[in-house]
Every structure is written in C-alpha cells, then in structure tokens.
Amino acid sequence: MINHYIANFDFDHYMITLSDLEKYDPSKMYNIYDQWPQIAKKAYEANFENMSFGKINHIVFVGMGGSGAIGDLFSSILSKSKIHVSLVKGYLLPKTIDKNTLVIITSVSGNSVEPITVLESAQKLNCSLIVFSSGGKLEVLCKKKNIIYRKIESIHSPRASLIRYVYSMLNILNSILPITKNEVIESISELENMYKKISSENLSNSNPAINLAKWISEITMIYYPYGLQSAAIRFKDSLQENAKSHAMVEDIIEACHNSMVSWEIPSVVKPILIRGQDDYFKTKERWNIVKKYFVENKIDFFEINSIDGNILSKIVCLIYLLDYSSIYKAVICHVDPSPVKSIDFIKTNLTKNS
C-alpha cells in the first residue's frame, strides 16, 4: 500500500499540514524536534558536576543506534585534536586501552545488551570510565560497582533524545573536549535559526527539510566528506527508523575509487551530497567532478550544504535538518515515525535466548 502511494503521489504539489503531522505522527516526535534548541540550551546550562580525568590521550565511545550517533558526533568534534578516538558499536573494546584511556558508555535506555557487556569488561581494565543513561540496568550496575554515572532523562525515544545527551555531555565533559563555551553557545543560536526554517511553524515550500523529504524516493545513497561522517550516518539511521526507508552512506573520496561505477546503469537509488562549507580543497574538486558526472549522465541528485561556523554548529544543524526531513518523509508516506517493530523483535528474541 505504501509503495503504491509513493509511486503515484504528486509530491511536487503536496503540502504537509499540521493535521497531517498530528495524524501520522501521533506520539508527536515532530513536537520534540520543534523544541530542540530549547532542550540544547537547558541541557548545557544545567547544574551538572563537571568531570576531570587527568591526562587522557584516547577516548572510546560506546553506544548503539541513537546512542551510538552521540559517539559519532563527538568523534567528529575530536577529529582535529591530538586525542585518539575509537568507536565501539558492539561487544568488544579495543586492545589499546590503558591508564590514559577514557571509556564513555552511552545507552539512553540503559538496557542495551552491548553497552552492558562492554561495561563489564571495562571495569576490569586500568582506564577511566563514565556511563550515561536514563536509568535501566546500567544505572543499577554503576551504583553497585561504584562506577562514575550521570543520569540524563530521555525524551520520547533514544534518537529524539540525542540533542539533550549531546549538550549535557558537552557540559559534563568540557574539560577534555576541544570546544569552547562560545562555540557551544553559537551552535545553540544556529539551532534556533534552523528551527525557523524547518519546524512545524513553517510548513511551506520554503522549508528545506520538507523539500528534501519530497525528493527522496526508493533508496538513497548519501555521500559525505571527512568530518561530516556523523551527520551522514545519523541521516541514514533516521531514514531507516523514522521513514522505514532503505539508505546507504559512503565517503565521497572512497566512492570515487569504487562505487561510482554503479551509476553506469539505471538505478532506483538516488544520490544525496552532504557538503561542508570548508571542505578540503581537493574534496571540493572531487565534489565538482562528481556533480558534472551526474549532470552529464542525467542522474538526479540532491545537494545539501552545511552552515558556516564551528564544527559543532555544522554537525548539529545538519542533523537537525536531516532528522526533521526523515520525519516529514514518514508523514508524506503515511508512516508513523516512532515504532521500530523490527528492532523490538530482535531485542525480544535476544532476551529470550540470553
């Protein structure tokens, strides 16, 4: 039924209304996204106890799904620092952990089996350790083992909670993050500017998130440059979870050495280009060549440019735009963005078999 709707609907002339949002997003995920700038500001100004971990030259971010996206984002922020970053989206820690390593475990639910498994391993190692969740089994384990723990309440769902977790962690971990208070404040201001363009207060043709949602069909291939990987991965995840739509991601430079060949035959896949305002000059050259190839071969593509500003502003505003677009896409296709029945099925069977 949904496929028939997508294939025959006149997206160009269709306008989303507030009643559409309320009908197809009954748990009001869109309303949470309307509040993202205020949530970010409140989280960053909250009275958390700041943490100091001494000399840290290696940070390991542990998390799955929406919680894993938090690690992706912080990895981008740290990409130009001297701190080595590892991402763990699974059960096993890297073998390079030592006394100068900080392991940061995040699970919004506090019940995901992978972070719990990693916690049980990490506490036996000679490293610093901190855990973030909204409660659950992780909170119980941390209190039992006297592990540093900070509780951050969830909002709606793990993926919608990303903004509260990011700005709470920017608050708590400020001593080890290479980003200033002014840069964080700037990013919140940019979120407010983005809100005016993409929120449910602007359900018009000038809304870039709606325009992107209308353009997306079938399967998307999302290309990104180094530094914006976290925004691209998050967009893929949001399309999959919210719009129940297949999506793929690939670094644009790597793609020019392999997957570009796949465009030589007709395809239902559609390319989206996520570009940074200050991409490396050789990356800019590559973007222009790829666009020329698409134009000459009549391959329809969609281009998204980051805002100007610091790396945090760029990434959170991209995520804000792209996440909201995935909600609009779900509504256009008459799909409730909130339920994730397939994930629930897998988790239920894991619990049964454990």
C-alpha positions as CSV (number, residue, x, y, z in Angstrom):
1,M,0.0,0.0,0.0
2,I,2.8,2.4,0.9
3,N,4.8,1.6,-2.2
4,H,1.7,2.3,-4.4
5,Y,1.2,5.6,-2.6
6,I,4.8,6.6,-3.2
7,A,4.8,5.7,-6.8
8,N,1.6,7.5,-7.7
9,F,1.5,10.5,-5.4
10,D,2.1,14.1,-6.7
11,F,4.8,15.1,-4.3
12,D,5.6,18.4,-6.0
13,H,2.2,19.9,-5.3
14,Y,1.6,18.2,-1.9
15,M,1.9,20.3,1.2
16,I,2.1,18.9,4.7
17,T,-0.4,20.3,7.1
18,L,-0.4,20.3,10.9
19,S,-3.3,17.9,10.8
20,D,-1.1,15.5,8.7
21,L,1.7,15.7,11.4
22,E,-0.8,15.0,14.2
23,K,-2.4,12.1,12.3
24,Y,0.7,10.3,11.1
25,D,2.9,11.2,14.0
26,P,0.5,10.5,16.9
27,S,3.3,10.4,19.5
28,K,4.4,13.9,18.4
29,M,8.0,13.3,17.6
30,Y,7.9,16.4,15.5
31,N,6.9,18.4,18.6
32,I,10.1,17.2,20.3
33,Y,12.2,18.4,17.4
34,D,10.5,21.8,17.5
35,Q,11.9,22.1,21.0
36,W,15.5,21.0,20.1
37,P,17.1,24.5,20.5
38,Q,15.5,25.0,24.0
39,I,16.4,21.4,25.0
40,A,20.0,22.1,24.0
41,K,20.2,25.4,25.9
42,K,18.6,23.9,29.0
43,A,20.9,20.9,29.0
44,Y,24.1,22.9,28.5
45,E,23.1,25.3,31.3
46,A,22.1,22.5,33.7
47,N,23.9,22.2,37.1
48,F,25.9,19.0,36.3
49,E,29.0,18.2,38.2
50,N,32.0,18.7,35.8
51,M,34.4,15.8,35.5
52,S,38.2,15.8,35.3
53,F,40.0,12.6,34.3
54,G,43.6,13.7,34.3
55,K,45.8,13.0,31.3
56,I,43.7,11.5,28.5
57,N,45.0,10.7,25.0
58,H,42.5,8.0,24.0
59,I,38.7,8.2,24.2
60,V,36.5,5.2,23.4
61,F,32.8,6.0,22.8
62,V,30.5,3.0,23.3
63,G,26.9,3.0,22.1
64,M,24.3,1.6,19.7
65,G,21.7,3.1,17.5
66,G,20.7,6.6,18.6
67,S,23.2,6.4,21.5
68,G,25.9,5.4,19.0
69,A,25.2,8.5,17.0
70,I,26.3,10.5,20.0
71,G,29.8,8.9,19.8
72,D,29.9,9.6,16.1
73,L,29.2,13.3,16.7
74,F,31.9,13.6,19.4
75,S,34.3,11.7,17.2
76,S,33.9,14.5,14.6
77,I,34.4,17.2,17.2
78,L,37.6,15.5,18.3
79,S,38.9,14.7,14.8
80,K,41.2,17.7,14.7
81,S,42.5,17.2,18.2
82,K,45.5,15.1,19.4
83,I,43.2,12.7,21.2
84,H,42.8,9.3,19.6
85,V,39.1,8.3,19.3
86,S,37.7,4.8,19.0
87,L,34.0,3.9,18.4
88,V,32.6,0.7,19.7
89,K,29.2,-0.4,18.3
90,G,29.3,-3.9,19.6
91,Y,30.6,-6.1,22.4
92,L,34.4,-5.7,22.4
93,L,36.7,-3.0,23.4
94,P,40.0,-2.3,21.5
95,K,43.2,-3.8,22.9
96,T,44.9,-0.4,23.0
97,I,43.1,0.7,26.3
98,D,45.5,1.9,29.1
99,K,45.6,4.2,32.0
100,N,45.3,7.3,29.7
101,T,42.1,6.0,28.1
102,L,38.6,7.2,28.9
103,V,35.8,4.9,28.1
104,I,32.5,6.7,27.7
105,I,29.4,4.4,27.6
106,T,26.1,5.8,26.5
107,S,22.8,4.0,26.4
108,V,19.7,6.2,26.5
109,S,17.5,3.3,27.6
110,G,20.2,1.9,29.9
111,N,19.3,-1.7,28.9
112,S,21.0,-2.3,25.6
113,V,23.0,-5.6,25.9
114,E,26.1,-4.4,24.0
115,P,27.0,-1.4,26.3
116,I,26.2,-3.6,29.4
117,T,28.7,-6.2,28.1
118,V,31.3,-3.5,27.4
119,L,30.9,-2.1,30.9
120,E,31.5,-5.4,32.5
121,S,34.8,-5.6,30.5
122,A,35.9,-2.0,31.0
123,Q,35.6,-2.0,34.8
124,K,38.3,-4.7,34.9
125,L,40.8,-2.6,33.0
126,N,43.1,0.2,34.1
127,C,41.3,3.0,32.5
128,S,38.9,5.9,33.3
129,L,35.2,5.2,32.9
130,I,32.0,7.1,32.8
131,V,28.5,6.0,31.9
132,F,25.4,8.0,30.7
133,S,21.9,6.6,30.6
134,S,18.3,7.5,31.6
135,G,18.4,4.6,34.1
136,G,17.9,0.9,33.5
137,K,20.3,-1.9,34.1
138,L,23.4,0.4,33.6
139,E,22.4,2.7,36.4
140,V,22.0,-0.3,38.7
141,L,25.3,-1.8,37.7
142,C,27.1,1.5,38.1
143,K,25.8,2.1,41.6
144,K,26.6,-1.5,42.6
145,K,30.2,-1.2,41.3
146,N,30.7,2.4,42.3
147,I,31.3,3.5,38.6
148,I,31.0,7.2,37.7
149,Y,27.5,7.6,36.4
150,R,25.4,10.5,35.1
151,K,21.7,10.2,34.6
152,I,20.2,12.1,31.7
153,E,16.4,11.7,31.2
154,S,15.3,10.5,27.7
155,I,12.8,12.4,25.6
156,H,10.3,10.4,23.5
157,S,12.9,7.9,22.1
158,P,16.7,7.4,22.1
159,R,17.0,9.1,18.7
160,A,14.9,12.1,19.7
161,S,17.0,12.4,22.9
162,L,20.2,13.0,21.0
163,I,20.2,16.8,21.5
164,R,19.7,16.5,25.3
165,Y,22.5,14.0,25.6
166,V,25.0,15.9,23.4
167,Y,24.6,19.2,25.2
168,S,24.5,17.5,28.7
169,M,27.8,15.7,27.8
170,L,29.3,19.0,26.4
171,N,28.5,20.4,29.8
172,I,29.9,17.5,31.9
173,L,33.0,16.7,29.8
174,N,34.0,20.3,28.9
175,S,37.5,19.8,30.5
176,I,38.5,17.2,27.9
177,L,36.7,18.5,24.8
178,P,38.4,20.9,22.3
179,I,35.5,23.2,22.0
180,T,34.8,26.5,23.8
181,K,31.8,27.7,25.7
182,N,31.3,30.4,23.0
183,E,31.3,27.8,20.3
184,V,28.6,25.8,22.1
185,I,26.5,28.9,22.6
186,E,27.0,29.7,18.9
187,S,25.7,26.2,18.0
188,I,22.6,26.7,20.0
189,S,22.0,30.1,18.3
190,E,22.4,28.3,14.9
191,L,19.9,25.6,16.0
192,E,17.4,28.4,16.7
193,N,18.0,29.8,13.3
194,M,17.5,26.4,11.7
195,Y,14.3,25.9,13.7
196,K,12.7,28.9,12.0
197,K,13.4,27.3,8.6
198,I,12.4,23.6,9.2
199,S,10.0,23.4,12.1
200,S,6.2,22.7,12.0
201,E,5.8,26.5,12.2
202,N,6.9,26.7,8.6
203,L,5.0,24.0,6.6
204,S,5.7,25.8,3.3
205,N,7.7,25.5,0.1
206,S,10.5,27.4,1.8
207,N,11.1,24.6,4.3
208,P,14.3,22.8,3.2
209,A,13.6,19.7,5.3
210,I,10.2,19.3,3.6
211,N,11.7,19.8,0.1
212,L,14.3,17.1,0.8
213,A,11.6,14.8,2.1
214,K,9.5,15.2,-1.1
215,W,12.6,14.5,-3.3
216,I,13.5,11.3,-1.5
217,S,12.1,8.1,-3.0
218,E,13.1,4.4,-3.2
219,I,16.7,4.1,-1.9
220,T,19.1,6.9,-1.1
221,M,22.9,6.8,-1.3
222,I,24.3,9.5,1.0
223,Y,27.8,10.8,0.2
224,Y,29.8,12.8,2.7
225,P,33.2,14.3,3.2
226,Y,35.7,13.6,6.0
227,G,34.5,15.4,9.1
228,L,30.7,15.2,8.4
229,Q,30.5,11.4,8.6
230,S,28.5,11.6,11.8
231,A,25.7,13.7,10.1
232,A,25.6,11.3,7.2
233,I,25.4,8.1,9.3
234,R,22.7,9.8,11.5
235,F,20.7,10.6,8.4
236,K,20.9,7.0,7.2
237,D,19.7,5.8,10.6
238,S,16.9,8.3,10.8
239,L,15.6,7.5,7.3
240,Q,15.6,3.8,8.3
241,E,14.0,4.2,11.7
242,N,11.6,7.1,11.0
243,A,10.6,6.7,7.4
244,K,11.3,2.9,7.3
245,S,13.3,3.6,4.1
246,H,16.4,2.0,2.9
247,A,19.5,4.2,2.8
248,M,23.3,3.8,2.4
249,V,26.3,6.1,3.2
250,E,29.8,6.4,1.7
251,D,32.7,8.7,1.9
252,I,32.8,10.7,-1.3
253,I,36.6,10.2,-1.8
254,E,36.3,6.5,-1.3
255,A,33.3,6.3,-3.6
256,C,35.4,7.8,-6.4
257,H,37.5,4.7,-6.3
258,N,34.7,2.1,-6.4
259,S,31.0,2.7,-6.1
260,M,30.8,5.5,-8.7
261,V,30.9,2.7,-11.3
262,S,27.4,1.5,-10.1
263,W,25.9,4.7,-11.6
264,E,26.8,3.4,-15.1
265,I,23.5,1.5,-15.3
266,P,20.0,2.8,-14.5
267,S,19.1,2.5,-10.8
268,V,16.3,3.3,-8.3
269,V,19.0,4.6,-6.0
270,K,19.2,8.4,-5.7
271,P,22.3,10.3,-4.6
272,I,22.4,12.9,-1.8
273,L,25.5,15.0,-1.5
274,I,26.3,16.4,2.0
275,R,28.9,19.1,1.7
276,G,30.8,21.2,4.2
277,Q,31.4,24.9,3.7
278,D,35.1,24.5,4.4
279,D,35.8,21.1,2.9
280,Y,39.4,20.4,2.0
281,F,40.2,21.9,-1.4
282,K,40.8,18.6,-3.1
283,T,37.5,17.3,-1.7
284,K,35.8,20.4,-3.3
285,E,37.4,19.5,-6.6
286,R,36.0,15.9,-6.3
287,W,32.5,17.2,-5.5
288,N,32.5,19.3,-8.7
289,I,33.7,16.4,-10.8
290,V,31.0,14.1,-9.3
291,K,28.3,16.7,-9.9
292,K,29.5,17.1,-13.5
293,Y,29.3,13.3,-14.0
294,F,25.7,13.2,-12.6
295,V,24.6,16.1,-14.8
296,E,26.1,14.7,-18.0
297,N,24.6,11.3,-17.3
298,K,21.2,12.8,-16.3
299,I,21.3,11.4,-12.8
300,D,19.1,13.3,-10.5
301,F,20.8,14.3,-7.2
302,F,20.2,16.5,-4.2
303,E,22.8,18.7,-2.7
304,I,22.9,19.8,1.0
305,N,25.5,22.3,2.3
306,S,26.4,22.8,5.9
307,I,26.1,26.2,7.5
308,D,29.2,28.4,8.2
309,G,30.5,28.1,11.7
310,N,32.4,25.8,14.0
311,I,32.3,22.0,13.7
312,L,29.7,21.6,16.4
313,S,27.4,24.1,14.7
314,K,27.8,22.4,11.3
315,I,27.0,18.9,12.6
316,V,24.1,19.6,14.9
317,C,22.4,21.8,12.4
318,L,22.9,19.2,9.7
319,I,21.5,16.5,12.0
320,Y,18.5,18.8,12.9
321,L,17.7,19.4,9.2
322,L,18.1,15.8,8.1
323,D,16.4,14.3,11.1
324,Y,13.4,16.5,10.6
325,S,13.4,15.6,6.9
326,S,13.1,11.9,7.8
327,I,10.0,12.7,10.0
328,Y,8.4,14.7,7.1
329,K,9.2,11.8,4.8
330,A,7.4,9.4,7.1
331,V,4.4,11.7,7.3
332,I,4.3,12.1,3.5
333,C,4.3,8.3,3.2
334,H,1.6,7.9,5.9
335,V,4.1,6.1,8.2
336,D,4.2,6.6,11.9
337,P,7.9,7.5,12.6
338,S,8.0,6.3,16.2
339,P,7.5,2.5,16.2
340,V,10.5,0.3,15.5
341,K,8.9,-3.1,15.5
342,S,11.8,-4.9,13.8
343,I,14.2,-3.7,16.4
344,D,11.8,-4.7,19.2
345,F,11.5,-8.1,17.6
346,I,15.3,-8.6,17.6
347,K,15.7,-7.3,21.2
348,T,12.9,-9.5,22.4
349,N,14.5,-12.6,20.9
350,L,17.9,-11.7,22.3
351,T,16.3,-11.5,25.7
352,K,14.7,-14.9,25.3
353,N,17.9,-16.5,24.2
354,S,20.2,-15.0,26.7
